[in-house]
Amino acid sequence: MRKEIKITVVSHDDKVNIGAEEKWDILAILTHDSSMTVMSTLLKSGLISGSLCGGRGDCGKCRVQFMKGGPVPTALERSVIEAEELRQGYRLSCFARPKDDCVIRLALVDEPKISIISHMIEMPQKNDQISQRNGMTIYRKSGVPEMDEKLGATDAIIAVDLGTTTVAMQFMDISTGCVLDTFCEMNPQRCYGADVLSRIKASCEGHREELKRMLFNLLERGVKQFSALGANIRGMCIAGNTTMEHLLVGYDVSCLGISPFTPVEIGLQEYKQPGWDFPAWLVPGISTFVGGDIVAGIYALDMFPEGGLQDTVLLIDLGTNGEMAMTDGKRMVVTATAAGPAFEGGAGMIGSDMVANIASLLQQGILDETGLLKEPYFTEGIDVGRPAVRMRNKEIRDLQMAKAAVRAGIEILWKKVGCPQIKHVYLAGGFGYYLDVEAAFQIGLLPEYMHGKVSAVGNTSLAGAYRIGCDLLNGKMEKKKIEEKLETVLSINLAEQEEFEALYVRYMDLQRSDFCEGQSGAV
């Protein structure tokens, strides 16, 4: 039954006791519709910006503590919140529906700080590059020395990596490729959820224009910053996954969330905006699951078969979505798998740290190969890292499932290409940049035969957007030509592959592994 009740929001201090009413510092008194969740009212009040899972309860980060008048916990809340904390009044604001006046304290779980990688690394021929921490651009300008004069004579292009989690823009000299400036922000759409499914749901529920506006306003802020340098903005090239590009343009994305997952448009598109006196393009995609970001990476690494590449190369870009491409110089196969928050900080730490910590727990014997913590940590979890973050069986299992899907995807791609000997493995994006490669081998994310072949290559999406944009401006590429290239690429849906389920189960355990069949081609 619907009725209006009062929610009193008190101090964030977690040392305040539930019964100590005289010590409560009132922050806000909100009118709440009892048929709605607490999160809906907190969002309207501006006290929170959203949840990472779009209100599904998956992330557990929107917690509040009921100091008075707490509702009975739901089954889902019982599965993600410890029993003692439930007794202390902790609930998920996206599920809690109090029926009477209540008092709450915000107990939101902080997100891990995510570094935005905005450059591409020069690739060595043979080297497992571990933890590539070397003067990258994060939330600041690109480190170019201060310029005394404007760049009025310089022709430049804006390259954009439109990620689900982060957005990176670079202002680059067309003739030299020099980075003149960098603009990076977290994707503002995260208030509707961390993954593309949450954004699709939000768009279909009436937030399409708001999601579109958020991205445009972010791009505008970048353009304004770059314009202040005085260089000639000749164009902009935007690379993103299919859902992100659809949300930017304002397409109906309902078709992306249900079978047969047919996009509105994945070809090369112009992105026109009033006030922009330069052309802008969206990098074309290959399918609903393999979008412009991976196409830009393929372009940056010269992986298209006609590019003269002789060796077999694998590109892996792991983030909220896991995308992979493999070519032997004659044919190319691509695929993608939903990784969720596992590689983007689902346990309160960045994904690469998650991998490193799991590998360490395995070595110490605290975690077994099935992914279960041993006593006395099985029930309560264990604190890892600095600052300490509590890791529980649930977060470990989330990474296991993402890891198993990626590992199965690698093997299926390898078989589709014909089981060749892989020469180079390129890890793109922030996850690959920070990944301890040895830890990835230890938990079985990468097969053993790849030792000595793995290189972190940074932001290939940005690098490819720059190259594609320059080629379009200089007439070296036409819409028809790049779309013909993409028509030769085989895109596979892992869920439709007969062997996927068996491989997924095979690689669920946290242990070193190699291909179980045809290893002679992989060694």
C-alpha positions as CSV (number, residue, x, y, z in Angstrom):
1,M,0.0,0.0,0.0
2,R,1.4,3.4,-1.0
3,K,1.8,6.2,1.5
4,E,4.1,9.0,2.2
5,I,6.6,8.6,5.0
6,K,9.6,10.6,6.4
7,I,13.2,9.4,6.0
8,T,15.7,11.3,8.2
9,V,19.2,11.1,6.9
10,V,21.8,11.5,9.7
11,S,25.6,11.9,10.0
12,H,27.9,9.6,7.9
13,D,30.0,8.9,11.0
14,D,30.1,5.1,11.4
15,K,31.0,5.5,15.1
16,V,27.5,6.7,15.9
17,N,25.4,4.0,17.7
18,I,21.9,3.1,16.6
19,G,20.4,3.9,19.9
20,A,22.3,7.2,20.5
21,E,19.7,9.5,19.1
22,E,21.1,12.6,20.9
23,K,24.3,12.3,18.9
24,W,22.7,12.1,15.5
25,D,23.6,15.0,13.2
26,I,20.6,15.4,10.8
27,L,21.7,16.0,7.2
28,A,18.3,15.9,5.5
29,I,14.6,15.0,6.1
30,L,13.1,13.5,2.9
31,T,9.5,12.7,1.9
32,H,9.4,9.2,0.6
33,D,6.8,7.1,-1.3
34,S,6.6,3.8,0.7
35,S,6.1,1.8,-2.5
36,M,9.5,2.9,-3.9
37,T,13.0,2.0,-2.9
38,V,15.1,4.2,-0.6
39,M,17.5,4.7,-3.5
40,S,14.9,6.4,-5.7
41,T,14.4,9.1,-3.0
42,L,18.1,9.5,-2.4
43,L,18.7,9.9,-6.1
44,K,16.0,12.7,-6.3
45,S,17.6,14.4,-3.3
46,G,21.1,14.3,-4.9
47,L,22.5,12.6,-1.8
48,I,23.8,9.7,-4.0
49,S,24.7,9.6,-7.7
50,G,23.5,6.1,-8.5
51,S,24.6,2.5,-8.2
52,L,27.1,0.5,-10.2
53,C,24.6,-2.3,-11.0
54,G,21.7,-0.1,-12.0
55,G,19.7,-1.1,-8.9
56,R,19.9,-4.9,-9.4
57,G,21.6,-5.4,-6.0
58,D,24.6,-7.1,-7.7
59,C,27.3,-4.6,-6.6
60,G,26.3,-4.1,-3.0
61,K,27.7,-0.6,-3.0
62,C,24.6,1.5,-2.2
63,R,24.3,0.4,1.4
64,V,22.6,2.4,4.1
65,Q,22.3,1.7,7.8
66,F,18.8,2.0,9.3
67,M,19.3,3.6,12.7
68,K,15.6,3.4,13.3
69,G,12.6,1.8,11.5
70,G,14.5,-0.7,9.3
71,P,12.6,-3.0,7.0
72,V,13.0,-6.8,7.1
73,P,16.0,-7.7,4.8
74,T,15.2,-9.3,1.5
75,A,16.6,-12.6,0.4
76,L,19.1,-10.9,-1.9
77,E,20.2,-8.6,0.9
78,R,20.8,-11.6,3.1
79,S,23.1,-13.0,0.3
80,V,25.3,-10.0,0.0
81,I,25.4,-8.5,3.5
82,E,26.9,-10.3,6.5
83,A,24.5,-11.5,9.2
84,E,26.0,-9.3,11.9
85,E,25.7,-6.2,9.6
86,L,22.1,-7.1,8.9
87,R,21.4,-7.1,12.6
88,Q,23.1,-3.7,12.8
89,G,20.5,-2.3,10.3
90,Y,22.5,-2.4,7.1
91,R,20.4,-2.7,3.9
92,L,20.8,-2.1,0.2
93,S,19.1,1.2,-0.7
94,C,18.1,-0.2,-4.1
95,F,16.0,-2.9,-2.4
96,A,14.9,-1.4,0.9
97,R,11.3,-0.3,1.0
98,P,10.5,1.0,4.5
99,K,6.8,1.3,5.3
100,D,7.0,3.7,8.2
101,D,9.1,6.8,9.2
102,C,12.7,5.8,9.6
103,V,16.2,7.1,10.2
104,I,19.2,6.1,8.0
105,R,22.9,6.7,7.7
106,L,24.6,6.5,4.3
107,A,27.1,3.7,4.3
108,L,28.0,3.6,0.6
109,V,31.0,1.5,-0.4
110,D,33.6,3.6,-2.0
111,E,34.6,2.8,-5.6
112,P,38.2,1.9,-6.2
113,K,40.1,4.8,-7.9
114,I,40.3,3.8,-11.6
115,S,43.3,5.2,-13.6
116,I,42.4,6.3,-17.1
117,I,45.1,5.2,-19.6
118,S,45.3,7.7,-22.4
119,H,48.3,6.6,-24.4
120,M,49.6,3.6,-26.4
121,I,52.8,1.9,-25.5
122,E,55.4,1.1,-28.1
123,M,55.4,-2.7,-28.4
124,P,58.4,-4.9,-28.0
125,Q,58.8,-8.0,-30.1
126,K,58.9,-10.4,-27.1
127,N,58.3,-9.5,-23.5
128,D,55.8,-10.2,-20.8
129,Q,55.4,-6.7,-19.6
130,I,54.3,-6.7,-16.0
131,S,52.6,-3.7,-14.2
132,Q,53.3,-1.0,-16.8
133,R,53.4,2.1,-14.6
134,N,55.3,4.8,-16.3
135,G,54.2,8.3,-16.5
136,M,50.7,7.9,-18.0
137,T,48.1,10.6,-18.2
138,I,45.5,10.4,-15.4
139,Y,42.9,13.1,-14.8
140,R,45.2,15.8,-16.1
141,K,46.7,17.3,-19.1
142,S,49.2,15.2,-21.1
143,G,52.4,16.5,-19.6
144,V,53.3,18.6,-22.6
145,P,55.5,21.5,-21.5
146,E,53.7,24.8,-21.0
147,M,53.5,26.7,-24.3
148,D,54.1,30.4,-24.4
149,E,52.2,30.9,-27.6
150,K,49.0,29.6,-29.0
151,L,49.0,26.8,-31.6
152,G,47.2,28.7,-34.3
153,A,49.1,27.2,-37.1
154,T,48.7,23.6,-36.0
155,D,46.1,21.3,-37.5
156,A,44.8,18.9,-34.9
157,I,42.3,16.1,-34.4
158,I,40.4,15.0,-31.4
159,A,40.5,11.2,-30.7
160,V,37.9,9.8,-28.2
161,D,37.9,6.5,-26.4
162,L,34.2,6.4,-25.3
163,G,34.4,3.7,-22.6
164,T,31.6,2.3,-20.4
165,T,33.6,3.2,-17.3
166,T,35.9,6.0,-18.5
167,V,36.1,8.5,-21.3
168,A,39.5,9.7,-22.6
169,M,40.0,12.4,-25.2
170,Q,43.2,13.5,-26.8
171,F,44.0,16.5,-28.9
172,M,46.7,15.4,-31.4
173,D,48.8,17.1,-34.1
174,I,47.7,15.6,-37.4
175,S,51.1,15.8,-39.1
176,T,53.2,14.5,-36.2
177,G,50.9,12.5,-33.9
178,C,52.1,14.6,-31.0
179,V,49.6,14.8,-28.1
180,L,48.9,18.4,-27.5
181,D,46.4,18.0,-24.6
182,T,44.4,15.3,-22.8
183,F,40.9,15.3,-21.2
184,C,39.7,12.4,-19.1
185,E,36.7,11.8,-17.0
186,M,34.7,8.9,-15.5
187,N,31.7,8.2,-17.7
188,P,28.8,10.1,-16.1
189,Q,26.3,7.5,-17.1
190,R,27.7,5.3,-14.3
191,C,24.9,6.7,-12.1
192,Y,22.6,4.4,-14.1
193,G,24.8,1.4,-13.6
194,A,28.3,0.2,-14.4
195,D,27.6,-2.1,-17.3
196,V,25.9,-1.7,-20.7
197,L,22.9,-3.8,-19.7
198,S,22.1,-1.3,-16.9
199,R,22.4,1.6,-19.4
200,I,20.2,-0.2,-21.9
201,K,17.6,-0.7,-19.2
202,A,17.7,2.9,-18.1
203,S,17.4,4.1,-21.7
204,C,14.3,1.9,-22.3
205,E,12.8,3.2,-19.1
206,G,12.7,6.8,-20.3
207,H,16.2,8.1,-19.7
208,R,17.4,8.0,-23.4
209,E,17.7,11.8,-23.8
210,E,19.4,12.2,-20.4
211,L,22.0,9.5,-21.2
212,K,22.6,11.1,-24.6
213,R,23.0,14.6,-23.0
214,M,25.5,13.3,-20.4
215,L,27.9,12.1,-23.1
216,F,27.5,15.1,-25.3
217,N,28.2,17.5,-22.4
218,L,31.3,15.6,-21.5
219,L,32.5,15.8,-25.1
220,E,31.7,19.5,-25.1
221,R,33.9,20.0,-22.0
222,G,36.8,18.4,-23.8
223,V,36.3,20.5,-26.9
224,K,36.2,23.6,-24.8
225,Q,39.5,22.7,-23.2
226,F,41.1,21.9,-26.5
227,S,39.8,25.0,-28.2
228,A,41.6,27.2,-25.6
229,L,44.9,26.1,-27.1
230,G,44.1,27.9,-30.4
231,A,45.0,25.1,-32.8
232,N,42.8,24.3,-35.7
233,I,40.3,21.5,-34.8
234,R,40.0,19.6,-38.1
235,G,37.9,16.8,-36.8
236,M,36.9,14.3,-34.1
237,C,36.9,10.5,-34.2
238,I,35.0,8.6,-31.5
239,A,35.6,4.9,-30.7
240,G,33.2,3.1,-28.4
241,N,31.4,-0.2,-28.0
242,T,28.2,-0.5,-29.9
243,T,26.0,0.3,-26.9
244,M,28.0,3.4,-26.0
245,E,27.9,4.7,-29.6
246,H,24.1,4.1,-29.8
247,L,23.6,6.0,-26.5
248,L,25.7,8.9,-27.7
249,V,23.6,9.3,-30.9
250,G,20.3,8.6,-29.1
251,Y,19.3,5.4,-30.9
252,D,16.7,3.1,-29.5
253,V,18.9,0.5,-27.7
254,S,16.1,-2.0,-26.9
255,C,17.3,-4.1,-29.8
256,L,20.7,-4.5,-28.1
257,G,19.3,-6.2,-25.0
258,I,17.2,-8.9,-26.5
259,S,17.8,-11.7,-29.1
260,P,18.7,-11.5,-32.0
261,F,20.7,-8.4,-30.7
262,T,20.4,-6.3,-33.9
263,P,22.0,-2.9,-33.8
264,V,20.4,0.1,-35.4
265,E,23.6,1.1,-37.2
266,I,27.2,-0.1,-36.9
267,G,28.7,1.4,-40.0
268,L,30.9,4.5,-40.2
269,Q,28.7,7.4,-39.1
270,E,28.9,11.2,-38.9
271,Y,28.2,12.7,-35.6
272,K,27.0,16.3,-36.2
273,Q,26.4,18.8,-33.5
274,P,25.3,22.5,-33.6
275,G,28.2,24.8,-33.0
276,W,30.9,22.3,-34.1
277,D,32.6,23.6,-37.3
278,F,34.5,20.4,-37.8
279,P,33.4,16.9,-38.8
280,A,33.1,14.1,-36.3
281,W,32.8,10.3,-36.9
282,L,31.9,7.2,-35.0
283,V,34.3,4.3,-35.7
284,P,32.3,1.5,-37.2
285,G,31.7,-1.8,-35.3
286,I,31.5,-5.4,-36.4
287,S,28.5,-6.6,-34.4
288,T,26.4,-5.7,-31.4
289,F,29.1,-7.3,-29.2
290,V,32.3,-6.1,-31.0
291,G,32.1,-2.4,-31.5
292,G,34.2,0.5,-32.6
293,D,36.6,0.4,-29.7
294,I,38.0,-3.0,-30.7
295,V,37.9,-2.0,-34.4
296,A,40.1,1.0,-33.5
297,G,42.5,-1.3,-31.6
298,I,42.7,-3.7,-34.6
299,Y,43.4,-0.6,-36.8
300,A,46.1,0.7,-34.5
301,L,47.9,-2.6,-34.4
302,D,47.7,-3.2,-38.2
303,M,45.9,-6.5,-37.6
304,F,43.7,-6.4,-40.7
305,P,44.8,-9.4,-42.9
306,E,45.6,-7.2,-45.9
307,G,48.0,-5.2,-43.8
308,G,50.9,-7.6,-44.5
309,L,50.9,-9.2,-41.1
310,Q,52.4,-12.7,-41.2
311,D,52.3,-13.8,-37.6
312,T,49.3,-14.9,-35.6
313,V,48.3,-12.1,-33.2
314,L,45.8,-12.0,-30.4
315,L,44.3,-8.7,-29.0
316,I,42.6,-8.8,-25.6
317,D,40.8,-5.8,-24.2
318,L,39.3,-6.5,-20.8
319,G,37.1,-4.1,-19.0
320,T,33.4,-4.0,-18.3
321,N,33.2,-6.0,-21.5
322,G,35.9,-8.5,-22.6
323,E,36.6,-8.2,-26.3
324,M,39.1,-10.3,-28.3
325,A,40.4,-10.5,-31.8
326,M,42.7,-13.0,-33.5
327,T,44.3,-13.1,-36.9
328,D,46.8,-15.3,-38.7
329,G,47.4,-12.8,-41.5
330,K,44.8,-14.4,-43.7
331,R,41.6,-14.3,-41.7
332,M,40.3,-12.7,-38.5
333,V,37.9,-13.8,-35.9
334,V,36.5,-11.6,-33.1
335,T,34.3,-12.2,-30.1
336,A,33.2,-10.6,-26.8
337,T,32.1,-11.7,-23.4
338,A,30.4,-9.9,-20.6
339,A,32.9,-9.4,-17.7
340,G,30.7,-7.3,-15.5
341,P,32.5,-5.4,-12.7
342,A,35.1,-8.2,-12.2
343,F,37.8,-6.5,-14.2
344,E,36.7,-3.0,-13.3
345,G,36.8,-3.0,-9.5
346,G,33.9,-5.2,-8.5
347,A,35.3,-5.9,-5.0
348,G,36.4,-2.4,-4.2
349,M,39.7,-2.7,-6.0
350,I,40.8,-2.4,-9.6
351,G,40.6,-5.7,-11.5
352,S,44.4,-6.1,-11.9
353,D,44.8,-5.9,-8.1
354,M,42.0,-8.4,-7.8
355,V,44.0,-10.8,-10.0
356,A,47.2,-10.2,-8.1
357,N,45.6,-10.7,-4.7
358,I,43.8,-13.9,-5.7
359,A,47.1,-15.3,-7.0
360,S,48.8,-14.3,-3.7
361,L,46.0,-16.0,-1.6
362,L,46.5,-19.2,-3.7
363,Q,50.2,-19.1,-3.1
364,Q,49.6,-18.7,0.7
365,G,47.2,-21.6,0.7
366,I,44.4,-19.3,2.0
367,L,42.4,-19.8,-1.2
368,D,41.9,-23.2,-2.9
369,E,41.7,-23.8,-6.7
370,T,37.9,-24.0,-6.6
371,G,37.8,-20.4,-5.5
372,L,36.8,-20.9,-1.9
373,L,38.5,-19.2,1.1
374,K,39.7,-21.6,3.8
375,E,38.8,-21.2,7.5
376,P,38.9,-18.9,9.4
377,Y,38.2,-16.7,6.3
378,F,35.4,-18.7,4.6
379,T,32.5,-16.8,6.3
380,E,33.8,-13.3,7.0
381,G,36.3,-12.9,4.2
382,I,39.9,-11.6,4.4
383,D,41.3,-8.1,4.2
384,V,43.8,-7.6,1.4
385,G,45.7,-4.7,-0.1
386,R,46.5,-1.2,1.1
387,P,44.2,0.4,2.1
388,A,42.6,-2.9,3.2
389,V,39.6,-4.2,1.2
390,R,37.5,-7.1,2.4
391,M,37.5,-9.9,-0.2
392,R,34.8,-12.6,0.1
393,N,33.9,-15.7,-1.7
394,K,31.3,-13.8,-3.8
395,E,33.8,-11.4,-5.3
396,I,36.3,-14.2,-6.0
397,R,33.6,-16.2,-7.7
398,D,32.6,-13.1,-9.9
399,L,36.2,-12.9,-11.1
400,Q,36.3,-16.7,-11.6
401,M,33.3,-16.6,-13.9
402,A,34.7,-13.7,-15.9
403,K,38.0,-15.4,-16.2
404,A,36.5,-18.7,-17.3
405,A,34.5,-16.9,-20.0
406,V,37.6,-15.0,-21.3
407,R,39.7,-18.2,-21.2
408,A,37.1,-20.2,-23.1
409,G,36.8,-17.4,-25.6
410,I,40.5,-17.4,-26.3
411,E,40.5,-21.1,-27.0
412,I,37.4,-20.9,-29.3
413,L,39.0,-18.1,-31.3
414,W,42.3,-20.1,-31.6
415,K,40.4,-23.1,-33.0
416,K,38.3,-20.9,-35.4
417,V,41.5,-19.5,-36.9
418,G,42.9,-23.1,-37.3
419,C,45.0,-23.7,-34.1
420,P,48.1,-21.7,-35.3
421,Q,51.1,-20.9,-33.3
422,I,50.4,-17.5,-31.6
423,K,53.3,-15.1,-31.9
424,H,52.1,-12.0,-30.0
425,V,49.4,-11.4,-27.4
426,Y,48.5,-7.7,-26.9
427,L,46.7,-6.6,-23.7
428,A,44.9,-3.3,-24.3
429,G,43.3,-0.9,-21.9
430,G,43.8,-0.1,-18.2
431,F,43.4,-3.7,-17.0
432,G,46.2,-4.9,-19.3
433,Y,48.3,-1.9,-18.5
434,Y,48.4,-2.7,-14.7
435,L,48.1,-6.5,-14.9
436,D,50.7,-8.6,-13.2
437,V,51.1,-11.1,-16.1
438,E,52.5,-13.8,-13.9
439,A,49.5,-13.6,-11.7
440,A,47.3,-14.0,-14.7
441,F,49.1,-17.2,-15.6
442,Q,48.9,-18.5,-12.1
443,I,45.1,-18.2,-11.9
444,G,44.6,-19.5,-15.5
445,L,43.4,-16.3,-17.1
446,L,46.1,-16.8,-19.8
447,P,47.3,-20.2,-21.0
448,E,50.9,-21.2,-20.1
449,Y,52.2,-21.3,-23.7
450,M,51.8,-17.5,-24.0
451,H,54.8,-17.0,-21.7
452,G,57.2,-14.5,-23.3
453,K,54.6,-13.4,-25.8
454,V,52.5,-11.0,-23.8
455,S,52.7,-7.2,-24.1
456,A,50.6,-4.4,-22.6
457,V,49.9,-1.9,-25.3
458,G,47.9,0.8,-23.5
459,N,44.9,2.6,-25.1
460,T,44.7,1.2,-28.6
461,S,41.1,2.5,-28.9
462,L,42.5,6.1,-28.7
463,A,45.4,5.3,-31.0
464,G,43.1,3.7,-33.6
465,A,40.6,6.6,-33.4
466,Y,43.4,9.0,-34.2
467,R,44.6,7.0,-37.2
468,I,41.2,6.4,-38.6
469,G,40.3,10.1,-38.1
470,C,43.5,11.2,-39.9
471,D,42.9,8.8,-42.8
472,L,39.4,10.0,-43.2
473,L,40.5,13.7,-43.2
474,N,43.4,13.0,-45.7
475,G,41.2,10.9,-48.0
476,K,43.2,7.7,-47.4
477,M,40.0,6.0,-46.2
478,E,36.5,6.0,-47.4
479,K,33.3,4.7,-45.7
480,K,33.0,1.9,-48.3
481,K,36.6,0.8,-47.9
482,I,36.6,0.4,-44.1
483,E,33.2,-1.3,-44.1
484,E,34.5,-3.7,-46.7
485,K,37.4,-4.5,-44.4
486,L,35.0,-5.3,-41.6
487,E,32.8,-7.5,-43.7
488,T,35.7,-10.0,-44.0
489,V,35.9,-10.4,-40.2
490,L,34.1,-13.3,-38.6
491,S,32.3,-12.3,-35.4
492,I,31.1,-15.1,-33.2
493,N,28.7,-15.2,-30.3
494,L,30.3,-17.4,-27.6
495,A,27.0,-18.4,-26.2
496,E,26.1,-20.1,-29.5
497,Q,29.3,-22.1,-29.7
498,E,28.7,-25.8,-28.8
499,E,32.0,-26.2,-26.8
500,F,31.7,-22.9,-24.9
501,E,29.8,-24.4,-21.9
502,A,32.3,-27.3,-21.5
503,L,35.3,-24.9,-21.8
504,Y,33.7,-22.5,-19.4
505,V,33.4,-25.2,-16.7
506,R,36.9,-26.5,-17.5
507,Y,38.5,-23.2,-16.9
508,M,36.5,-22.2,-13.8
509,D,39.2,-23.4,-11.4
510,L,42.0,-21.1,-10.4
511,Q,45.0,-22.9,-11.7
512,R,47.6,-22.8,-14.4
513,S,46.4,-24.3,-17.6
514,D,47.1,-24.8,-21.3
515,F,44.9,-25.8,-24.2
516,C,43.7,-29.3,-23.6
517,E,43.5,-30.2,-27.3
518,G,45.9,-29.5,-30.2
519,Q,48.6,-28.2,-28.0
520,S,51.2,-28.8,-30.7
521,G,49.9,-25.9,-32.6
522,A,50.0,-23.6,-29.7
523,V,53.4,-24.3,-28.2
